[in-house]
Amino acid sequence: MEAAGRAQAARDRVPRIDPYGFERPEDFDYAAYEEFFSTYLVILTRRAIKWSKLLKGGGGVQRSMTVKRYIRKGVPLEHRARVWMGVSGAQARMDRNPGYYQRLLQGERSASLEEAIRTDMNRTFPDNVRFRKDAEPCLQGPLYNVLLAYGHHNHGVGYCQGMNFIAGYLILVTKSEEEAFWLLDALVGRILPADYYSPSMLGLKTDQEVLGELVRTKLPAVAALMHSHGVLWTLVASRWFICLFVDVLPVETVLRVWDCLFSEGSKIIFRVALTLLKHHQASILEATSVPDLCEKFKEITRGRFVTECHSFMQRIFLEPGSLSRASIARLRERCRARLLAQG
């Protein structure tokens, strides 16, 4: 009874809608969240003071070892857009191309592109009050504009499912269509490998194969179990890559992952994936069937381990061990060649 009372008290104190507009799910653990956030708030306050000192005087954010270290420890929400814009190169591109975003929106229209984007509008974050049609202001309009502008900017990609969730998060953080557009350009055009969101999605399929290779090396028992059941990584982890963990991990954890993604590049995706698998290896190995295995992969993205984003981010730089940019590049080359050979 006492535990139930504490849980109810926490439920009364923690808002049902989070700071980003997402409704908390029915099974949300309010007590565990309140316990975590009371300590995390102290960390956030300390980080905010340090960031304010680092960023005083305005100007852009330049890459440095200090900035990299600060980013790994977390970027306060009020500084996040500025930091992402700086370290990703998006700010520099926007500054070099004044008015470009508006010209994309005012240019020649593609009916097929518009239809593809419009189809996904109501499917984007149905659990977020700011993306609902009756919201004031409704973020569906800015989201549509960012995706349309990007489709005109990058004809090779156009619009691909998954991009709506990424652009939606960028809008929530930046509160600026133009900044969200340039950050989407940084992600799709430079940070992620080529062909991630092309019609063939070769880059995305390649990275799923790379994860398989890394698991075979670092977690051979998990790889053997997957192989014995004939389960491909596309079945259990495709959403990790397509949405960059959006709607997979808790919001604050995704944003902490993205802090490092914009700063250090796409190998962060593998660090997150390997940390999830390594930490939950014993549970995964209990799976005795394909449905069981799929359920395990859903379970490992929930609960206290991923909600406590600060300790989770510390673990992603420890648990997977060495993961150099050069080794990832070699694996990508090998896996890409194999996929092309398979046709």
C-alpha positions as CSV (number, residue, x, y, z in Angstrom):
1,M,0.0,0.0,0.0
2,E,2.8,2.4,0.9
3,A,4.5,1.8,-2.5
4,A,1.2,2.3,-4.3
5,G,0.7,5.6,-2.4
6,R,4.2,6.8,-3.4
7,A,3.5,5.9,-7.0
8,Q,0.2,7.8,-7.0
9,A,1.9,10.8,-5.4
10,A,4.6,10.8,-8.1
11,R,1.9,10.5,-10.7
12,D,0.2,13.6,-9.2
13,R,3.5,15.6,-9.3
14,V,5.0,14.5,-12.7
15,P,3.0,16.2,-15.6
16,R,1.1,13.8,-17.9
17,I,2.6,15.6,-20.9
18,D,6.4,16.0,-21.0
19,P,8.3,19.2,-21.9
20,Y,8.4,18.3,-25.6
21,G,4.6,17.8,-25.9
22,F,4.6,14.0,-25.7
23,E,1.9,12.3,-23.6
24,R,3.3,9.8,-21.2
25,P,2.2,6.2,-21.9
26,E,-0.3,4.4,-19.7
27,D,2.4,2.1,-18.2
28,F,4.8,5.0,-17.5
29,D,6.7,4.5,-14.2
30,Y,6.1,7.9,-12.6
31,A,7.9,6.9,-9.3
32,A,11.1,5.7,-11.0
33,Y,11.1,8.8,-13.3
34,E,10.7,11.2,-10.3
35,E,13.5,9.4,-8.5
36,F,15.8,9.7,-11.5
37,F,14.9,13.3,-12.4
38,S,15.5,14.6,-8.9
39,T,19.1,13.7,-9.3
40,Y,19.3,14.5,-13.0
41,L,18.0,18.0,-12.3
42,V,21.1,18.7,-10.2
43,I,23.3,17.6,-13.1
44,L,21.3,19.7,-15.6
45,T,21.7,22.8,-13.4
46,R,25.5,22.2,-13.1
47,R,25.8,21.7,-16.9
48,A,23.7,24.7,-17.7
49,I,26.1,27.0,-15.6
50,K,29.1,25.5,-17.4
51,W,27.5,25.9,-20.9
52,S,26.5,29.5,-20.2
53,K,30.1,30.3,-19.3
54,L,31.4,28.6,-22.4
55,L,28.8,30.2,-24.8
56,K,28.9,33.7,-23.3
57,G,29.4,36.5,-25.8
58,G,27.4,35.0,-28.6
59,G,29.0,33.7,-31.7
60,G,29.1,30.2,-33.2
61,V,30.0,27.0,-31.4
62,Q,33.2,25.5,-32.8
63,R,34.4,21.9,-32.5
64,S,37.1,21.4,-29.7
65,M,38.0,18.8,-27.2
66,T,36.3,20.9,-24.5
67,V,33.1,21.2,-26.5
68,K,33.2,17.4,-27.3
69,R,33.6,16.7,-23.5
70,Y,30.8,19.0,-22.6
71,I,28.5,17.5,-25.3
72,R,29.1,14.0,-24.0
73,K,28.0,15.2,-20.5
74,G,24.8,16.7,-21.9
75,V,23.6,19.9,-23.6
76,P,20.9,21.9,-21.7
77,L,17.7,22.3,-23.8
78,E,18.1,26.1,-24.0
79,H,21.5,25.7,-25.7
80,R,20.8,22.6,-27.8
81,A,19.8,24.2,-31.1
82,R,22.8,26.5,-31.1
83,V,25.2,23.7,-30.2
84,W,23.8,21.4,-32.9
85,M,23.9,24.1,-35.5
86,G,27.5,24.9,-34.7
87,V,29.1,21.5,-34.4
88,S,27.2,20.0,-37.4
89,G,28.2,22.7,-39.8
90,A,24.6,23.6,-40.3
91,Q,25.0,27.2,-39.1
92,A,27.9,27.8,-41.5
93,R,25.8,26.5,-44.4
94,M,22.8,28.6,-43.4
95,D,24.9,31.7,-43.1
96,R,26.4,31.1,-46.6
97,N,23.0,30.6,-48.2
98,P,20.7,33.4,-47.0
99,G,17.1,33.1,-48.2
100,Y,17.8,29.6,-49.7
101,Y,15.2,27.9,-47.6
102,Q,12.4,30.3,-48.5
103,R,13.3,30.0,-52.2
104,L,13.0,26.2,-52.0
105,L,9.4,26.7,-50.7
106,Q,8.5,29.2,-53.3
107,G,10.0,27.2,-56.2
108,E,8.5,24.7,-58.6
109,R,6.3,22.1,-56.9
110,S,6.3,18.3,-57.2
111,A,2.8,16.8,-56.8
112,S,4.2,13.3,-56.0
113,L,6.5,14.7,-53.3
114,E,3.7,16.8,-51.8
115,E,1.4,13.8,-51.7
116,A,4.0,11.5,-50.1
117,I,4.7,14.0,-47.3
118,R,1.0,14.8,-46.8
119,T,0.2,11.1,-46.4
120,D,2.5,10.9,-43.4
121,M,1.4,14.1,-41.6
122,N,-1.2,12.6,-39.3
123,R,1.0,9.5,-38.6
124,T,3.8,11.7,-37.2
125,F,3.8,11.7,-33.4
126,P,0.1,11.0,-32.8
127,D,1.0,11.0,-29.1
128,N,2.4,14.6,-29.2
129,V,-0.2,17.4,-28.5
130,R,1.8,19.9,-30.6
131,F,1.4,17.9,-33.8
132,R,-2.3,17.5,-33.6
133,K,-4.5,19.4,-36.1
134,D,-6.3,21.2,-33.2
135,A,-3.0,22.4,-31.6
136,E,-2.4,26.1,-31.6
137,P,0.1,26.5,-33.2
138,C,0.0,23.2,-34.9
139,L,3.5,21.9,-35.9
140,Q,2.2,19.9,-38.9
141,G,2.6,23.1,-41.1
142,P,6.3,23.7,-40.2
143,L,7.0,19.9,-40.5
144,Y,5.4,19.8,-44.0
145,N,7.5,22.9,-45.1
146,V,10.8,21.4,-43.8
147,L,10.2,18.1,-45.6
148,L,9.0,19.8,-48.8
149,A,12.0,22.1,-48.9
150,Y,14.4,19.2,-48.3
151,G,12.8,17.2,-51.1
152,H,13.3,20.1,-53.5
153,H,16.9,20.6,-52.2
154,N,17.9,16.9,-52.5
155,H,16.2,15.3,-55.5
156,G,18.1,12.0,-55.0
157,V,16.4,11.5,-51.6
158,G,13.1,13.4,-52.1
159,Y,11.1,12.2,-49.1
160,C,11.5,8.9,-47.3
161,Q,9.4,7.5,-44.4
162,G,11.3,8.0,-41.2
163,M,12.4,11.5,-42.2
164,N,9.2,12.9,-40.8
165,F,10.1,11.8,-37.3
166,I,13.6,13.2,-37.5
167,A,12.4,16.5,-38.9
168,G,9.7,16.6,-36.2
169,Y,12.3,16.3,-33.4
170,L,14.4,19.0,-35.0
171,I,11.5,21.4,-35.0
172,L,10.7,20.6,-31.4
173,V,14.3,21.5,-30.4
174,T,15.0,24.4,-32.7
175,K,11.5,26.0,-32.9
176,S,12.7,27.2,-36.3
177,E,11.8,25.7,-39.7
178,E,15.0,27.1,-41.3
179,E,17.3,25.7,-38.6
180,A,15.5,22.3,-38.7
181,F,16.0,22.2,-42.5
182,W,19.7,22.9,-42.3
183,L,20.1,20.3,-39.5
184,L,18.2,17.7,-41.6
185,D,20.6,18.6,-44.4
186,A,23.6,18.0,-42.1
187,L,22.2,14.6,-41.0
188,V,21.1,13.2,-44.3
189,G,23.8,14.9,-46.4
190,R,26.9,14.6,-44.3
191,I,26.6,12.8,-40.9
192,L,24.9,9.7,-42.1
193,P,26.3,7.6,-44.9
194,A,25.1,8.2,-48.5
195,D,21.9,6.4,-49.5
196,Y,20.4,6.2,-46.0
197,Y,17.1,7.6,-47.2
198,S,17.4,7.0,-51.0
199,P,14.7,4.7,-52.6
200,S,17.2,1.8,-52.4
201,M,18.1,2.6,-48.7
202,L,21.5,1.0,-49.4
203,G,23.3,3.0,-46.8
204,L,20.7,2.0,-44.2
205,K,20.9,-1.7,-45.1
206,T,24.7,-1.5,-45.0
207,D,24.6,-0.2,-41.5
208,Q,22.3,-3.0,-40.4
209,E,24.8,-5.4,-41.8
210,V,27.6,-3.6,-40.0
211,L,25.8,-4.0,-36.7
212,G,25.6,-7.7,-37.4
213,E,29.3,-7.9,-38.0
214,L,30.0,-5.9,-34.8
215,V,27.7,-8.2,-32.8
216,R,29.5,-11.3,-34.2
217,T,32.8,-9.9,-33.0
218,K,31.8,-8.4,-29.6
219,L,28.7,-10.5,-28.6
220,P,29.1,-13.8,-30.4
221,A,26.4,-15.6,-28.4
222,V,23.8,-13.1,-29.4
223,A,24.9,-13.4,-33.1
224,A,24.7,-17.2,-32.9
225,L,21.2,-17.1,-31.4
226,M,20.0,-14.7,-34.2
227,H,21.6,-17.0,-36.8
228,S,20.0,-20.1,-35.3
229,H,16.5,-18.6,-35.6
230,G,17.2,-17.1,-39.0
231,V,16.5,-13.6,-37.7
232,L,17.8,-10.7,-39.8
233,W,18.8,-7.4,-38.2
234,T,16.2,-5.6,-40.5
235,L,13.5,-7.4,-38.5
236,V,14.5,-6.3,-35.0
237,A,16.6,-3.1,-35.4
238,S,15.5,-1.3,-38.6
239,R,13.7,1.4,-36.7
240,W,16.8,2.1,-34.7
241,F,18.5,3.2,-37.9
242,I,15.6,4.7,-39.9
243,C,14.4,6.9,-37.0
244,L,17.8,7.3,-35.2
245,F,16.1,5.9,-32.1
246,V,13.1,8.3,-32.2
247,D,10.0,6.5,-30.9
248,V,12.4,3.8,-29.7
249,L,14.1,5.3,-26.7
250,P,12.7,7.9,-24.3
251,V,12.8,11.5,-25.6
252,E,15.5,12.9,-23.4
253,T,17.7,9.9,-24.1
254,V,17.3,10.3,-27.9
255,L,18.2,14.0,-27.6
256,R,21.4,13.1,-25.6
257,V,22.3,10.6,-28.3
258,W,21.7,13.2,-30.9
259,D,24.0,15.7,-29.1
260,C,26.8,13.2,-29.7
261,L,25.6,12.3,-33.2
262,F,25.8,15.9,-34.4
263,S,29.2,16.2,-32.7
264,E,30.9,12.9,-33.4
265,G,29.2,11.4,-36.3
266,S,27.2,8.2,-37.2
267,K,29.4,5.7,-35.2
268,I,27.3,6.9,-32.2
269,I,24.4,4.8,-33.6
270,F,26.5,1.6,-33.2
271,R,27.6,2.6,-29.7
272,V,24.0,2.9,-28.6
273,A,22.9,-0.3,-30.3
274,L,25.8,-2.4,-28.9
275,T,25.3,-0.9,-25.4
276,L,21.6,-2.0,-25.5
277,L,22.5,-5.5,-26.6
278,K,25.5,-6.0,-24.3
279,H,23.6,-4.8,-21.2
280,H,20.6,-7.1,-21.9
281,Q,22.6,-10.0,-23.4
282,A,21.5,-12.5,-20.7
283,S,17.8,-11.6,-21.2
284,I,18.1,-11.8,-25.0
285,L,19.8,-15.3,-24.8
286,E,16.7,-16.6,-23.0
287,A,14.6,-16.2,-26.2
288,T,13.5,-19.6,-27.6
289,S,11.5,-18.5,-30.7
290,V,11.4,-15.7,-33.3
291,P,8.4,-13.9,-31.6
292,D,10.2,-14.2,-28.3
293,L,13.3,-12.7,-29.7
294,C,11.4,-9.8,-31.3
295,E,9.7,-9.1,-27.9
296,K,13.1,-9.1,-26.2
297,F,14.3,-6.4,-28.6
298,K,11.3,-4.3,-27.7
299,E,11.9,-4.8,-24.0
300,I,15.5,-3.7,-24.1
301,T,14.5,-0.2,-25.3
302,R,12.3,0.4,-22.2
303,G,12.7,0.7,-18.5
304,R,15.1,2.4,-16.1
305,F,18.3,1.6,-18.0
306,V,17.3,3.8,-20.9
307,T,15.3,6.3,-19.0
308,E,18.3,7.3,-16.8
309,C,19.8,9.1,-19.8
310,H,22.9,10.4,-18.0
311,S,24.2,7.1,-16.9
312,F,23.1,5.5,-20.2
313,M,25.3,8.0,-22.1
314,Q,28.3,7.3,-19.9
315,R,27.9,3.6,-20.7
316,I,27.8,4.0,-24.5
317,F,31.4,5.2,-24.3
318,L,32.5,2.3,-22.1
319,E,30.5,-0.9,-22.8
320,P,31.1,-1.4,-26.5
321,G,34.9,-1.0,-26.2
322,S,37.0,0.4,-29.0
323,L,35.0,1.5,-32.1
324,S,37.1,3.6,-34.3
325,R,35.9,5.7,-37.3
326,A,38.4,3.8,-39.5
327,S,37.1,0.3,-38.5
328,I,33.5,1.4,-39.1
329,A,34.5,2.7,-42.5
330,R,36.1,-0.6,-43.4
331,L,33.1,-2.6,-42.3
332,R,30.8,-0.4,-44.2
333,E,32.9,-0.8,-47.4
334,R,32.9,-4.6,-47.0
335,C,29.1,-4.9,-46.2
336,R,28.2,-2.5,-49.0
337,A,30.1,-4.5,-51.5
338,R,28.5,-7.7,-50.3
339,L,25.0,-6.2,-50.6
340,L,25.7,-5.0,-54.1
341,A,27.0,-8.4,-55.1
342,Q,23.8,-10.0,-53.9
343,G,21.9,-7.6,-56.2
